[in-house]
Amino acid sequence: MNHAAVIGTGSCLPKRIVSNRDLEQIVDTSDEWITSRTGIKTRRIAGAGEENFHLAAEAARQALEMADVPAQALDLILVATITPHMIMPSCACFVQAEIGAEKAFAFDINAACSGFLYGLDLADKYISTNPDMKILLIGSETLSARVDWQDRNTCILFGDGAGAVVVSGSTNRGIRASNLYSDGRLWNLLYMNSADSMNPELQQEQEGCYMQMSGPDVFKFAVRSMEDSIRRLLHRENLSIDDLALVIPHQANVRILNKLSERLSIPEDKMFINVDRYGNTSAASIPIALDEVNRKNGLHKDDMILLCSFGGGFTWGALLMQW
Ligand code: COA
C-alpha cells in the first residue's frame, strides 16, 4: 500500500515584523498581557506584493527545489486557506499560474486552522489510488486582512505566512493514520463573515466581515478536542507518547499547548512551539513549523511525527506520519 510521504518542505513569511509593543500603539493592550495569555511576542504582517498567493508560491518554490521536482511535473495543487485573494478563482489556481505548473489541477480547502491536516489526509487518499502522483500541498494565510485592528480580543493573536510540502507515494514511509472531526453546531464560537450579499433576500445582519471569537470557549474546546483525537489515534495505532519523536501542533497559543502537554504527559522537548515568533497563522502554522524543523535537521529517518490541529467550524484532528 502506498502512502503520501513528504519529499520537500518550504515556507515564506512576510518581511514586516510586528511586536507586542507595536500593538500597544494600536489597541489598549500590553506586551505583558499578550505574552502571559498567549506566549506570542511577534507576528509577521503582509505588505504590498505579499498577497496570500505570493507567499504560497514562494513556499512552494522552496519545497519543489528541496524535493527536486519541477513545477511542470506536479499533478495536483492543494491550498488550505481561509483568506484567499479572491473567492474565485482559488488561491491554488493563482499558485499554479505563478509557478508554471500547467499539468496540475488545483483547488482550495477550507477547514480553517485544520486545513493542512485535512489536505494531508486528502493527498494520502489520492496517492493510495495513484502512487505516481506528485502533489503540492500548501497552507497559506493573510489573516491580517481579516482581523479587526480595533478589536484587542482578536488582532493580537494572528499573523501571516505560508508553508508547503511536496508529497509522493512511498511503501515504507509517509502518512500512517489520521483522525479528523468537525462539528458545525459550534460554528458561532469562531467565524469570519463573508461580504454582504448582493441578493436583498439573502442579506443578513452582520458585524463586519472580520474574525469573531469567543476566546475562553475556544480555548477549552481546543484543549479537550485535541487531547481526545490524539488519545484515540495513538490507541488505534497501538502507540504511546514514548513512540513519538516530535509533536507539531497547530500554533494557536502557548497556554493551549502547555495544557495539552500536561494532560498527555508530552515532554517539553517533544512539543514544537514557534507561536512566540509568528502568532497564529491558521492553516499555515503546521507546514511553517514542519519546514523550520526540517531545515534545522530536526527530523530523522523513521521518526514518528504527530500533527494535531483545531480551528473554526469547529474542525480538529490528529495525524501520524513516519519521516
Ligand atoms: N489586552 C489586554 N486585555 C485584554 C486583551 C488584550 N489584547 N484582550 C482581552 N482583554 C481583556 C478582556 O477584555 C477581559 O477584560 P474584563 O475582564 O475587564 O472583561 C480580560 O482581558 C480577560 O479576558 P478573557 O477573554 O477572559 O481572557 P483569557 O484569559 O480567556 O484570554 C485569549 C483571552 C483570547 C488569549 C484566550 O481565551 C485564548 O487564547 N483563547 C483561544 C483563542 C484561539 O486560540 N483562537 C484561535 C483558535 S484556532
Residues whose N, C-alpha, C, O or C-beta is under 5 A from the ligand:
A	BS01	COA	D28 T29 S30 W33 R37 T38 C113 R152 N153 I156 G215 P216 V218 F219 A252 N253 F310 G311
